[in-house]
């Protein structure tokens, strides 16, 4: 059994969700988008590319697209890219060098939080919260400069989850179609928004463009809904083997696991939580007894109703665990046995009791806008994955913010 992000307690959730921080005087909302245009890892060949270096050329592509879309401050945009000499963390702040040296000791202006291209919908926290703990990314970037959705689009970045270059995976400083490039995905969060996998430099990809400068801070307050989280711990498809199962097996073990982690996170009505899981006799959707908005602990909605939950598309990713921590450097493979309609899909580790030659269907907690959140592929049941947990209660609000009071600060309504 492995555990992820143990060290982020409920106080981090309180900080991110509940505390109002003064916005810049101008209340600017900096934007981010994925380019509608594409090209290879040789940035000089892209339409609109100009400048002395490959990063300059990438910036010029971003600025051309922002200008064509009529976005504010179009001439300032920078590409989220790293090369051998400059980390993306420094580049998007208008500086050179490496994050490890403080961008050559420069005075750093910071950046973000960033919003999607509409200037309304949140994308990330401020830069230093995005590339350091708590690694707060709220949803996939998903839209191009014109507001068109790009599903599972590859984004050339050469950049790891901490804003630093991925050694050797940057197309020889974006000068060639040979070799490999670290890429992000327009439909993913956690580390996959910027990296996690590599592709050939001759492949076709997009760029991620960020409007530089400080921005209005996100204040996402709780609204009524059922709580959804992904467990911080993971384990085999034989769910009875998890220490949190309490001797139960199958779906009963899954629910015991969810209730253990809900209690660990001081969530309201921990006994109401069930796993988003199907077996040969029960569909996941039939285990949910409330029809309401389903929300992560940071209040971001996954779906606005049961019908919305099973329409094949999650509004955003489920990569927040029971403590309010964001999964990072982790794709968040999660056992489900469940298709996009909330029904059993036939691969469920012999009703979640086998670790041998059987398979279990899983989804990715860092995936949204497709069915991949619940129905991505199958894993051997001896593999390890998380669980999704959903509270069958509508939580109206919580009224206290001190961590030691958190367990008593929720108010729940029984349906």
MILO-559702 format. One record per residue (C-alpha): residue in one letter; x, y, z. Coordinates in steps of 0.001 Angstrom, whole numbers, padded with zeros to 6 digits, always signed. Layout:
! residues N
AXYZ
...
! end
This chain:
! residues 415
X+000000+000000+000000
X+001333+003379-000947
X+000125+006769+000212
X+000360+010056-001669
X+000317+013617-000361
X-000075+012676+003318
X+001644+015837+004442
X-000997+018241+003140
X-003584+018510+005892
X-007004+020088+005974
X-005423+023459+006693
X-004197+023598+003081
X-007744+023108+001878
X-008889+025895+004176
X-006198+028197+002816
X-007062+027563-000798
X-010824+027493-000536
X-011902+029712+002290
X-009555+032617+002831
X-010118+035768+000841
X-006866+037293-000388
X-006776+040832-001697
X-006651+040986-005487
X-004349+043294-007389
X-005736+046824-007652
X-006618+046325-011313
X-008323+042971-010565
X-006718+041507-013670
X-007537+037933-014650
X-004605+036530-016613
X-005550+034039-019294
X-004179+030797-020640
X-004937+028881-023813
X-003732+026078-026024
X-002898+027181-029559
X-005321+026197-032280
X-002325+025909-034603
X+000059+022983-034426
X+003564+022063-035475
X+006492+019765-034772
X+009242+019989-032200
X+011190+022277-034539
X+009524+025506-033438
X+011099+027537-036268
X+008784+025777-038749
X+005573+026939-037073
X+003347+029547-038677
X+003981+032859-036954
X+007346+031807-035482
X+009964+034559-035368
X+012787+035601-033090
X+016382+034821-032257
X+015793+031686-030149
X+013303+028829-030145
X+011634+030188-026999
X+011316+033594-028664
X+009728+031846-031629
X+007295+029973-029409
X+006329+033248-027724
X+005711+034829-031101
X+003350+031987-032027
X+001427+032541-028791
X+001224+036277-029411
X+000054+035833-032969
X-002748+033528-031846
X-003746+035825-028962
X-003814+038775-031353
X-005901+036928-033918
X-008418+036101-031187
X-008485+039680-029895
X-007332+038770-026395
X-006187+041505-023996
X-002424+042086-023791
X-001903+039851-026811
X+001669+041035-027358
X+002796+039825-023918
X+001961+036113-023966
X+004686+033568-023296
X+004868+029872-024082
X+005070+027406-021219
X+008299+025771-022443
X+011730+024836-021133
X+015028+024158-022850
X+018554+023266-021709
X+019220+026782-020498
X+015897+028127-019267
X+013123+026589-017172
X+009511+027406-018006
X+009173+028695-014434
X+011624+031475-015272
X+010569+031994-018870
X+006918+032803-018115
X+008106+035463-015674
X+010217+037105-018381
X+013443+035829-016844
X+016260+033513-017891
X+017975+030603-016203
X+016917+027890-013815
X+014389+027681-011034
X+017104+026247-008787
X+019106+029491-009033
X+016115+031769-008622
X+016240+032501-012352
X+019830+033741-012060
X+018977+035659-008916
X+016505+037951-010658
X+013686+039790-008940
X+010744+037565-009793
X+007364+039114-010556
X+005471+035844-010135
X+002470+035072-012252
X-001137+033951-012184
X-003474+032658-010998
X-004494+031853-014548
X-007966+031638-016006
X-009216+030001-019172
X-009536+032069-022295
X-012970+033375-021294
X-011321+035308-018457
X-013814+033831-015979
X-013097+030153-015415
X-010189+029271-013140
X-007312+027142-014462
X-004500+027261-011891
X-003396+028891-008675
X-000561+031424-008704
X+002694+030223-010242
X+004496+029367-007005
X+001500+027339-005794
X+001311+025593-009161
X+004916+024348-009351
X+005474+023862-005595
X+003251+022466-002873
X+000253+022377-003005
X+000669+021977-006829
X-002753+023533-007262
X-004194+023124-010729
X-007970+023278-010716
X-008988+021985-014121
X-007514+021168-017548
X-006659+024119-019799
X-008927+022580-022495
X-009664+025633-024746
X-007790+027266-027603
X-007538+031029-028099
X-010938+031074-029815
X-012723+029209-027040
X-012910+025919-028950
X-012436+022789-026859
X-009397+020631-027573
X-009808+017118-026182
X-006636+015164-025341
X-004484+017534-027390
X-000708+017099-027027
X+001160+020196-025850
X+004912+020577-026366
X+006427+021723-023049
X+009738+020002-022276
X+008723+020753-018692
X+008120+018734-015555
X+005426+019296-012926
X+007739+021611-010934
X+008303+024014-013822
X+011797+022739-014667
X+013172+021248-017862
X+012885+017537-018493
X+016490+016659-019400
X+016881+015400-022970
X+013155+015602-023774
X+013029+018975-025536
X+013848+018277-029191
X+017427+019495-028813
X+016194+022845-027530
X+013262+022848-029964
X+015504+022843-033039
X+014794+019444-034550
X+012198+016824-035386
X+014491+014097-034042
X+014464+012785-030500
X+011796+013124-027826
X+009746+015891-026285
X+007978+016048-022917
X+004324+016836-023561
X+001277+017901-021603
X-002343+017020-022286
X-005144+019563-022650
X-007616+017281-020831
X-005445+016432-017805
X-004352+017895-014470
X-001815+016718-011832
X+001547+016325-013555
X-000004+015521-016932
X-000982+019108-017716
X+002709+019761-018429
X+004448+016367-018585
X+004409+012759-017571
X+004947+011282-021033
X+007137+011986-024042
X+006497+011819-027769
X+008621+012002-030882
X+009696+015464-031986
X+008300+014791-035443
X+004794+014458-034009
X+002252+017250-034223
X+001515+019208-031057
X+000203+022493-029684
X+001672+025158-027376
X+000383+026323-024001
X+000340+030118-023811
X+000150+032145-020590
X-000503+035834-020109
X+002297+036991-017769
X+001870+038975-014577
X+000098+038770-011246
X-003609+038116-011287
X-006742+038147-009181
X-006603+035393-006574
X-009225+032656-006733
X-011654+032468-003823
X-013741+029341-004335
X-016303+029075-001544
X-018293+025968-000729
X-021752+025595-002211
X-024204+022809-001371
X-023427+019429-002870
X-022261+015881-002299
X-018547+015491-001627
X-016406+013480-004036
X-012764+012587-003416
X-010075+010194-004559
X-008380+008200-001821
X-004852+009261-000954
X-003984+005575-000570
X-004080+002886-003227
X-004029-000889-003361
X-004691-004067-005306
X-007922-005057-007019
X-008557-007522-004199
X-009991-004767-002043
X-010144-006986+001011
X-006339-006891+001081
X-006325-003164+001849
X-005683-002553+005566
X-008550-000051+005587
X-011040-002745+004478
X-011541-003924+008052
X-011880-007578+007054
X-014638-006957+004491
X-014448-008006+000842
X-015732-006793-002508
X-017951-003719-002562
X-018277-003798+001222
X-014492-003507+001451
X-014553-000582-000958
X-017100+001268+001150
X-015131+000560+004327
X-012037+001988+002644
X-013903+005131+001611
X-015294+005607+005103
X-011855+005169+006622
X-010400+007898+004421
X-013444+010152+004934
X-012900+009854+008687
X-009188+010537+008232
X-010087+013727+006387
X-012627+014788+009056
X-015381+014852+006448
X-019068+015084+007360
X-021067+011871+007766
X-018193+009510+006895
X-020602+006558+007063
X-022462+007974+004041
X-019538+007493+001661
X-019562+004729-000936
X-017082+003823-003624
X-017747+004631-007280
X-017424+000962-008164
X-019387-001727-010012
X-019307-005507-009866
X-021203-008260-011698
X-024425-007614-009801
X-024391-003904-008872
X-023755-000812-010997
X-021935+002171-009507
X-024722+004566-010464
X-027223+002561-008370
X-025054+003031-005295
X-025538+006818-005386
X-028722+007851-003573
X-028559+011638-003929
X-029261+013638-007060
X-027389+016870-006546
X-024213+018676-007530
X-021128+016538-006922
X-018141+018554-005707
X-014504+018062-004842
X-013414+019310-001427
X-012226+022571-002981
X-015846+023096-004156
X-015186+022611-007867
X-018102+020686-009400
X-017562+017334-011080
X-021183+017162-012228
X-024410+019036-011531
X-026695+015982-011256
X-026726+012191-011553
X-027543+012547-015238
X-024610+014898-015645
X-022344+012491-013758
X-023146+009756-016264
X-023164+011741-019486
X-019628+010555-020321
X-017840+013790-019446
X-016633+014972-016023
X-016641+018763-015760
X-013207+018691-014191
X-010822+016150-012738
X-011261+014206-009486
X-007639+014613-008375
X-008352+016006-004865
X-008050+013577-001954
X-009834+013404+001397
X-007526+015999+002991
X-007969+018526+000195
X-004551+017732-001300
X-004034+017756-005063
X-002518+014638-006572
X+000738+015557-008288
X+003486+013612-010033
X+000804+010917-010253
X-001782+010070-012908
X-004192+008786-010252
X-005168+005384-011680
X-008435+004530-009908
X-010375+001252-009798
X-013935+001632-011115
X-015158-001377-013118
X-017544+001204-014502
X-018258+002749-017892
X-019204+006349-018622
X-022890+005547-018015
X-022180+004394-014477
X-022681+000710-015340
X-020519-002384-014921
X-018212-002845-017882
X-017211-006462-017286
X-013718-006090-015781
X-013925-006010-012002
X-011269-008341-010543
X-013738-011178-009916
X-016014-008823-007958
X-012977-007103-006441
X-011768-010243-004688
X-008964-011448-006968
X-005305-010441-007414
X-004336-013186-009880
X-004902-013281-013616
X-008088-011192-013685
X-008339-007581-014815
X-010094-004529-013430
X-011252-001478-015317
X-009820+001833-014127
X-009982+005544-014815
X-007589+008432-014327
X-008277+010916-011536
X-006428+013585-013514
X-008618+013273-016614
X-011722+015287-017538
X-013819+016165-020577
X-013804+012505-021703
X-014864+009163-020230
X-011241+008469-019210
X-011991+009530-015623
X-013917+006251-015118
X-013303+004049-018169
X-009767+004325-019504
X-008335+000788-019705
X-007872-002451-017766
X-005161-003344-015259
X-004054-006640-013823
X-005723-006956-010453
X-002308-007273-008812
X-001650-003664-009796
X-002359-000781-007416
X-004916+001977-007916
X-007000+004429-005872
X-010760+004561-005284
X-013296+007335-005899
X-015577+008001-002926
X-018925+009814-003027
X-020933+010980-000011
X-024635+010138-000126
X-025424+013338+001741
X-025813+016941+000659
X-023333+019075+002589
X-024737+022569+002909
X-021763+024484+004318
X-019018+024449+006863
X-018665+027272+009312
X-015298+026927+011050
X-011842+027125+009543
X-009412+026100+012281
X-008085+022612+011485
X-008796+021303+014982
X-012447+022325+014575
X-012855+020940+011080
X-014500+017689+012170
X-017352+019658+013767
X-017604+022464+011263
X-019669+020795+008570
X-023440+020880+008228
X-025088+018035+006380
X-028651+017581+005130
X-030132+014124+004834
X-032035+013673+001577
! end
